[in-house]
Amino acid sequence: MIYLKCKSCGHYNELKSEFLTFCADCGKKLPVNYAEWKLKHPEGSFEQFQKDKGVKQKKARANHLGILQQRYLAWAGRRGVIITLILVIGLAAVAGGYIGKRVVYNLIYPKINKAWLYSSWETVKIGRQAIEISTPMHLGVNDRPLAPEIAQFVEYAKSYRNRVEEGMHVEVNMYSYRANVSNDLEVAGAASATEMKKNKEISDLKYTTDTLSQNGMAALLQEGSFLYKNGVRLSFANLLMVNGQHRWEVVIRYREDDTIGLETAHRIIKSIHVK
């Protein structure tokens, strides 16, 4: 059996289709796929791709630590395991503190893979008043109920975002407001900033706002940084566009110390078009 091994989680994906692109276990993009390989080898066949890039799954080695854990579980019983977990978690909380938080959130927001800048990106169209956007990750539907104080003014809403934390959070929101509702670009920018300031997970918010033309349409770009859950500092870019009763909002977040994240965010913003 031939496989493509995921570099992110180590899962072996069975290479039986020309369309295998994402890991079946963690959802992240595999280091190579047939479509990209074919561009460099136009006369190559899928069978040649299998021989060139496919691997055979290695037999699992005996996990001596796992055996010891099983023996401990059998000896200590359920009560002993619970007590041990409580002690471990308690010690980690006491010893870790701020450093522990940084470790955890740095794992949630790792630095972006530089290969994103050179790989093919996925382009999607979202909503009835379609917005087109290209991203290095897959965006999926993220619809959720609107707050009652907002829902009464909205006729239509659509939301997309990436499902797997890959070092960058990308969310696209679209709203169509009722005819008697004022939909002003400056008001949209103020509402976006107010929502961030009210978020209890965010502190030390710093940002600037620029007016620009996006696809021939007036837009606001808010860029800055904030401390997320007192654990890691994130940079963000909020792009807001308004046309009549329609409003589009693109939210991008990534680690502040990630220069590849900054370059990726700007490339995403440049790709945005409203149809």
C-alpha positions as a Markdown table, in Angstrom:
| # | Residue | x | y | z |
|---|---|---|---|---|
| 1 | Met | 0.0 | 0.0 | 0.0 |
| 2 | Ile | 1.3 | 3.5 | -1.0 |
| 3 | Tyr | 0.7 | 6.6 | 1.2 |
| 4 | Leu | 1.4 | 10.3 | 1.5 |
| 5 | Lys | 2.6 | 11.2 | 5.0 |
| 6 | Cys | 1.3 | 14.4 | 6.6 |
| 7 | Lys | 4.1 | 16.5 | 8.0 |
| 8 | Ser | 1.9 | 18.2 | 10.5 |
| 9 | Cys | 0.5 | 15.1 | 12.4 |
| 10 | Gly | 2.4 | 12.2 | 10.8 |
| 11 | His | -0.8 | 10.5 | 9.5 |
| 12 | Tyr | -0.4 | 8.1 | 6.6 |
| 13 | Asn | -3.0 | 9.0 | 3.9 |
| 14 | Glu | -3.7 | 6.2 | 1.4 |
| 15 | Leu | -2.6 | 7.4 | -2.1 |
| 16 | Lys | -5.3 | 5.9 | -4.2 |
| 17 | Ser | -6.7 | 9.1 | -5.8 |
| 18 | Glu | -5.3 | 11.9 | -8.0 |
| 19 | Phe | -7.2 | 14.4 | -5.9 |
| 20 | Leu | -5.7 | 13.7 | -2.5 |
| 21 | Thr | -4.7 | 17.1 | -1.2 |
| 22 | Phe | -5.5 | 17.4 | 2.5 |
| 23 | Cys | -4.8 | 15.1 | 5.4 |
| 24 | Ala | -7.7 | 12.9 | 6.4 |
| 25 | Asp | -6.8 | 13.1 | 10.1 |
| 26 | Cys | -5.9 | 16.8 | 10.8 |
| 27 | Gly | -7.2 | 18.5 | 7.7 |
| 28 | Lys | -4.0 | 20.3 | 6.8 |
| 29 | Lys | -2.6 | 20.4 | 3.3 |
| 30 | Leu | -0.2 | 17.6 | 2.5 |
| 31 | Pro | 3.4 | 18.5 | 1.5 |
| 32 | Val | 2.8 | 17.3 | -2.1 |
| 33 | Asn | -0.1 | 16.5 | -4.3 |
| 34 | Tyr | -0.6 | 15.1 | -7.8 |
| 35 | Ala | -1.8 | 18.4 | -9.4 |
| 36 | Glu | 1.3 | 20.3 | -8.3 |
| 37 | Trp | 3.6 | 17.5 | -9.2 |
| 38 | Lys | 2.0 | 17.2 | -12.7 |
| 39 | Leu | 2.8 | 20.8 | -13.4 |
| 40 | Lys | 6.5 | 20.0 | -13.1 |
| 41 | His | 6.2 | 16.6 | -14.8 |
| 42 | Pro | 3.6 | 17.2 | -17.6 |
| 43 | Glu | 4.2 | 13.7 | -19.1 |
| 44 | Gly | 4.2 | 11.9 | -15.8 |
| 45 | Ser | 1.4 | 9.5 | -14.9 |
| 46 | Phe | -0.3 | 9.0 | -11.5 |
| 47 | Glu | 1.5 | 5.7 | -11.2 |
| 48 | Gln | 4.8 | 7.5 | -11.6 |
| 49 | Phe | 3.7 | 10.0 | -9.0 |
| 50 | Gln | 3.0 | 7.2 | -6.6 |
| 51 | Lys | 6.5 | 5.7 | -7.1 |
| 52 | Asp | 8.1 | 9.2 | -6.9 |
| 53 | Lys | 6.3 | 10.6 | -3.8 |
| 54 | Gly | 4.5 | 7.8 | -2.2 |
| 55 | Val | 5.8 | 6.0 | 0.9 |
| 56 | Lys | 5.1 | 2.8 | 2.7 |
| 57 | Gln | 3.8 | 2.9 | 6.2 |
| 58 | Lys | 6.4 | 2.0 | 8.8 |
| 59 | Lys | 5.5 | -0.6 | 11.3 |
| 60 | Ala | 4.9 | 0.8 | 14.8 |
| 61 | Arg | 7.6 | 0.2 | 17.3 |
| 62 | Ala | 6.9 | -1.2 | 20.7 |
| 63 | Asn | 5.7 | 1.6 | 22.9 |
| 64 | His | 7.4 | 0.8 | 26.2 |
| 65 | Leu | 6.1 | 4.0 | 27.8 |
| 66 | Gly | 2.6 | 3.0 | 26.8 |
| 67 | Ile | 3.1 | -0.5 | 28.4 |
| 68 | Leu | 4.2 | 1.1 | 31.6 |
| 69 | Gln | 1.2 | 3.4 | 31.6 |
| 70 | Gln | -1.1 | 0.4 | 31.1 |
| 71 | Arg | 0.6 | -1.4 | 34.0 |
| 72 | Tyr | 0.2 | 1.7 | 36.2 |
| 73 | Leu | -3.5 | 2.0 | 35.3 |
| 74 | Ala | -4.1 | -1.6 | 36.3 |
| 75 | Trp | -2.3 | -1.1 | 39.6 |
| 76 | Ala | -3.6 | 2.3 | 40.6 |
| 77 | Gly | -7.2 | 1.9 | 39.5 |
| 78 | Arg | -9.6 | 4.7 | 38.6 |
| 79 | Arg | -9.2 | 6.6 | 41.8 |
| 80 | Gly | -5.4 | 6.7 | 41.6 |
| 81 | Val | -5.5 | 8.0 | 38.1 |
| 82 | Ile | -7.9 | 10.8 | 39.0 |
| 83 | Ile | -5.7 | 11.8 | 41.9 |
| 84 | Thr | -2.6 | 11.8 | 39.7 |
| 85 | Leu | -4.3 | 13.9 | 37.0 |
| 86 | Ile | -5.4 | 16.5 | 39.6 |
| 87 | Leu | -1.8 | 16.7 | 41.0 |
| 88 | Val | -0.3 | 17.1 | 37.5 |
| 89 | Ile | -2.7 | 19.8 | 36.4 |
| 90 | Gly | -2.3 | 21.6 | 39.7 |
| 91 | Leu | 1.5 | 21.6 | 39.5 |
| 92 | Ala | 1.4 | 22.7 | 35.9 |
| 93 | Ala | -0.9 | 25.6 | 36.8 |
| 94 | Val | 1.3 | 26.7 | 39.6 |
| 95 | Ala | 4.6 | 26.3 | 37.8 |
| 96 | Gly | 3.4 | 27.5 | 34.4 |
| 97 | Gly | 1.6 | 30.7 | 35.0 |
| 98 | Tyr | 2.2 | 33.2 | 32.2 |
| 99 | Ile | 4.9 | 31.1 | 30.6 |
| 100 | Gly | 2.5 | 28.1 | 30.5 |
| 101 | Lys | -0.1 | 30.2 | 28.7 |
| 102 | Arg | 2.4 | 31.4 | 26.1 |
| 103 | Val | 3.4 | 27.8 | 25.4 |
| 104 | Val | -0.3 | 26.7 | 25.0 |
| 105 | Tyr | -1.3 | 29.6 | 22.7 |
| 106 | Asn | 1.9 | 29.4 | 20.7 |
| 107 | Leu | 0.9 | 25.9 | 19.9 |
| 108 | Ile | -2.6 | 27.1 | 18.9 |
| 109 | Tyr | -1.1 | 29.9 | 16.8 |
| 110 | Pro | 2.2 | 28.4 | 15.4 |
| 111 | Lys | 4.2 | 30.4 | 12.9 |
| 112 | Ile | 2.9 | 30.0 | 9.3 |
| 113 | Asn | 4.6 | 27.6 | 6.9 |
| 114 | Lys | 6.6 | 29.6 | 4.4 |
| 115 | Ala | 5.5 | 27.1 | 1.7 |
| 116 | Trp | 2.1 | 28.9 | 1.7 |
| 117 | Leu | 3.6 | 31.7 | -0.3 |
| 118 | Tyr | 4.6 | 29.4 | -3.1 |
| 119 | Ser | 1.8 | 26.9 | -3.2 |
| 120 | Ser | -1.5 | 27.1 | -5.1 |
| 121 | Trp | -4.3 | 28.9 | -3.2 |
| 122 | Glu | -8.0 | 28.1 | -3.0 |
| 123 | Thr | -10.5 | 30.6 | -4.4 |
| 124 | Val | -14.1 | 30.7 | -3.2 |
| 125 | Lys | -17.2 | 32.9 | -3.8 |
| 126 | Ile | -19.3 | 33.6 | -0.8 |
| 127 | Gly | -22.9 | 34.9 | -0.4 |
| 128 | Arg | -25.6 | 36.1 | -2.7 |
| 129 | Gln | -23.8 | 39.4 | -3.2 |
| 130 | Ala | -20.7 | 37.4 | -3.9 |
| 131 | Ile | -17.3 | 38.2 | -2.5 |
| 132 | Glu | -14.4 | 36.3 | -4.0 |
| 133 | Ile | -11.3 | 35.5 | -1.9 |
| 134 | Ser | -8.2 | 33.4 | -2.3 |
| 135 | Thr | -6.6 | 31.7 | 0.7 |
| 136 | Pro | -3.8 | 29.1 | 1.3 |
| 137 | Met | -6.3 | 27.2 | 3.6 |
| 138 | His | -9.8 | 25.8 | 3.1 |
| 139 | Leu | -12.7 | 28.1 | 4.2 |
| 140 | Gly | -15.9 | 26.4 | 5.3 |
| 141 | Val | -19.4 | 27.6 | 6.2 |
| 142 | Asn | -19.5 | 29.2 | 9.6 |
| 143 | Asp | -23.1 | 30.4 | 9.9 |
| 144 | Arg | -24.4 | 31.0 | 13.4 |
| 145 | Pro | -27.4 | 32.9 | 14.9 |
| 146 | Leu | -27.0 | 36.7 | 15.1 |
| 147 | Ala | -27.5 | 38.5 | 18.4 |
| 148 | Pro | -31.1 | 39.6 | 18.7 |
| 149 | Glu | -30.2 | 43.3 | 18.7 |
| 150 | Ile | -28.5 | 42.8 | 15.3 |
| 151 | Ala | -30.8 | 40.2 | 13.7 |
| 152 | Gln | -33.7 | 42.5 | 13.6 |
| 153 | Phe | -31.9 | 44.8 | 11.1 |
| 154 | Val | -30.5 | 42.0 | 8.9 |
| 155 | Glu | -32.2 | 40.3 | 6.0 |
| 156 | Tyr | -29.4 | 38.0 | 5.0 |
| 157 | Ala | -26.1 | 36.9 | 6.6 |
| 158 | Lys | -23.4 | 34.4 | 5.5 |
| 159 | Ser | -20.1 | 33.5 | 7.2 |
| 160 | Tyr | -17.1 | 31.4 | 6.3 |
| 161 | Arg | -13.9 | 30.6 | 8.2 |
| 162 | Asn | -11.0 | 28.1 | 8.2 |
| 163 | Arg | -11.8 | 25.1 | 10.4 |
| 164 | Val | -8.3 | 24.1 | 11.5 |
| 165 | Glu | -6.0 | 26.4 | 13.4 |
| 166 | Glu | -3.0 | 26.6 | 11.1 |
| 167 | Gly | -1.3 | 29.6 | 12.5 |
| 168 | Met | -3.8 | 32.0 | 10.9 |
| 169 | His | -7.5 | 32.7 | 11.5 |
| 170 | Val | -9.5 | 33.9 | 8.4 |
| 171 | Glu | -13.2 | 34.7 | 8.7 |
| 172 | Val | -15.4 | 36.2 | 6.0 |
| 173 | Asn | -18.8 | 37.7 | 7.0 |
| 174 | Met | -21.4 | 39.2 | 4.7 |
| 175 | Tyr | -24.6 | 41.1 | 5.8 |
| 176 | Ser | -27.5 | 42.5 | 3.8 |
| 177 | Tyr | -29.4 | 45.1 | 5.9 |
| 178 | Arg | -33.1 | 46.0 | 5.7 |
| 179 | Ala | -34.0 | 48.9 | 3.4 |
| 180 | Asn | -34.7 | 51.3 | 6.4 |
| 181 | Val | -31.3 | 50.6 | 8.0 |
| 182 | Ser | -28.4 | 53.0 | 7.6 |
| 183 | Asn | -25.3 | 51.1 | 6.3 |
| 184 | Asp | -22.4 | 53.5 | 6.5 |
| 185 | Leu | -18.7 | 52.6 | 6.1 |
| 186 | Glu | -17.5 | 54.7 | 9.0 |
| 187 | Val | -20.2 | 53.2 | 11.2 |
| 188 | Ala | -19.1 | 49.7 | 10.1 |
| 189 | Gly | -15.5 | 50.5 | 11.1 |
| 190 | Ala | -16.6 | 51.9 | 14.5 |
| 191 | Ala | -18.8 | 48.8 | 15.1 |
| 192 | Ser | -15.9 | 46.5 | 14.3 |
| 193 | Ala | -13.5 | 48.3 | 16.7 |
| 194 | Thr | -16.2 | 48.4 | 19.5 |
| 195 | Glu | -16.8 | 44.7 | 19.2 |
| 196 | Met | -13.1 | 44.0 | 19.7 |
| 197 | Lys | -12.9 | 46.3 | 22.7 |
| 198 | Lys | -15.8 | 44.5 | 24.3 |
| 199 | Asn | -14.2 | 41.1 | 23.8 |
| 200 | Lys | -13.0 | 39.9 | 27.2 |
| 201 | Glu | -10.4 | 37.6 | 25.6 |
| 202 | Ile | -8.7 | 40.7 | 24.1 |
| 203 | Ser | -6.6 | 43.3 | 26.0 |
| 204 | Asp | -4.0 | 46.0 | 25.1 |
| 205 | Leu | -5.6 | 46.7 | 21.7 |
| 206 | Lys | -3.6 | 48.9 | 19.3 |
| 207 | Tyr | -4.6 | 49.6 | 15.8 |
| 208 | Thr | -4.7 | 52.1 | 12.9 |
| 209 | Thr | -7.5 | 52.7 | 10.3 |
| 210 | Asp | -6.8 | 53.5 | 6.7 |
| 211 | Thr | -9.3 | 54.3 | 3.9 |
| 212 | Leu | -8.5 | 52.6 | 0.6 |
| 213 | Ser | -10.1 | 51.5 | -2.7 |
| 214 | Gln | -10.8 | 47.8 | -2.9 |
| 215 | Asn | -12.0 | 46.5 | -6.3 |
| 216 | Gly | -13.1 | 50.0 | -7.1 |
| 217 | Met | -15.1 | 50.3 | -3.9 |
| 218 | Ala | -14.4 | 52.4 | -0.8 |
| 219 | Ala | -13.1 | 50.3 | 2.1 |
| 220 | Leu | -11.6 | 50.6 | 5.5 |
| 221 | Leu | -8.6 | 48.6 | 6.7 |
| 222 | Gln | -8.0 | 48.3 | 10.4 |
| 223 | Glu | -4.5 | 46.8 | 11.3 |
| 224 | Gly | -3.0 | 46.4 | 14.7 |
| 225 | Ser | -2.3 | 43.9 | 17.5 |
| 226 | Phe | -3.7 | 42.8 | 20.8 |
| 227 | Leu | -2.9 | 40.4 | 23.7 |
| 228 | Tyr | -5.0 | 37.3 | 23.4 |
| 229 | Lys | -6.1 | 35.7 | 26.7 |
| 230 | Asn | -3.0 | 37.2 | 28.3 |
| 231 | Gly | -1.0 | 34.5 | 26.6 |
| 232 | Val | 0.2 | 35.5 | 23.1 |
| 233 | Arg | 0.2 | 38.7 | 21.1 |
| 234 | Leu | -1.6 | 38.5 | 17.8 |
| 235 | Ser | -1.7 | 40.9 | 14.8 |
| 236 | Phe | -4.9 | 41.4 | 12.9 |
| 237 | Ala | -6.4 | 42.9 | 9.8 |
| 238 | Asn | -10.1 | 43.8 | 9.4 |
| 239 | Leu | -11.2 | 44.8 | 5.9 |
| 240 | Leu | -14.6 | 46.4 | 5.7 |
| 241 | Met | -16.5 | 47.2 | 2.5 |
| 242 | Val | -20.0 | 48.7 | 2.1 |
| 243 | Asn | -22.2 | 49.0 | -1.0 |
| 244 | Gly | -25.9 | 50.1 | -0.5 |
| 245 | Gln | -27.4 | 47.8 | 2.0 |
| 246 | His | -24.6 | 45.2 | 1.8 |
| 247 | Arg | -21.6 | 44.9 | 4.0 |
| 248 | Trp | -18.6 | 42.6 | 3.8 |
| 249 | Glu | -16.1 | 42.0 | 6.6 |
| 250 | Val | -12.9 | 40.0 | 6.3 |
| 251 | Val | -11.1 | 39.2 | 9.6 |
| 252 | Ile | -7.5 | 37.9 | 9.6 |
| 253 | Arg | -5.5 | 37.0 | 12.8 |
| 254 | Tyr | -1.9 | 35.6 | 13.1 |
| 255 | Arg | 1.1 | 35.9 | 15.5 |
| 256 | Glu | 2.6 | 39.3 | 15.8 |
| 257 | Asp | 6.1 | 38.0 | 15.4 |
| 258 | Asp | 5.3 | 36.1 | 12.2 |
| 259 | Thr | 6.6 | 38.1 | 9.2 |
| 260 | Ile | 5.3 | 35.4 | 6.8 |
| 261 | Gly | 1.8 | 35.9 | 8.4 |
| 262 | Leu | 2.0 | 39.6 | 7.6 |
| 263 | Glu | 2.9 | 38.9 | 3.9 |
| 264 | Thr | 0.2 | 36.2 | 3.7 |
| 265 | Ala | -2.5 | 38.5 | 5.1 |
| 266 | His | -1.7 | 41.3 | 2.6 |
| 267 | Arg | -1.8 | 38.8 | -0.2 |
| 268 | Ile | -5.2 | 37.6 | 0.9 |
| 269 | Ile | -6.5 | 41.2 | 1.1 |
| 270 | Lys | -5.3 | 41.9 | -2.4 |
| 271 | Ser | -7.1 | 38.9 | -3.8 |
| 272 | Ile | -10.5 | 40.1 | -2.5 |
| 273 | His | -13.1 | 41.1 | -5.1 |
| 274 | Val | -16.8 | 41.8 | -4.8 |
| 275 | Lys | -18.9 | 40.6 | -7.8 |
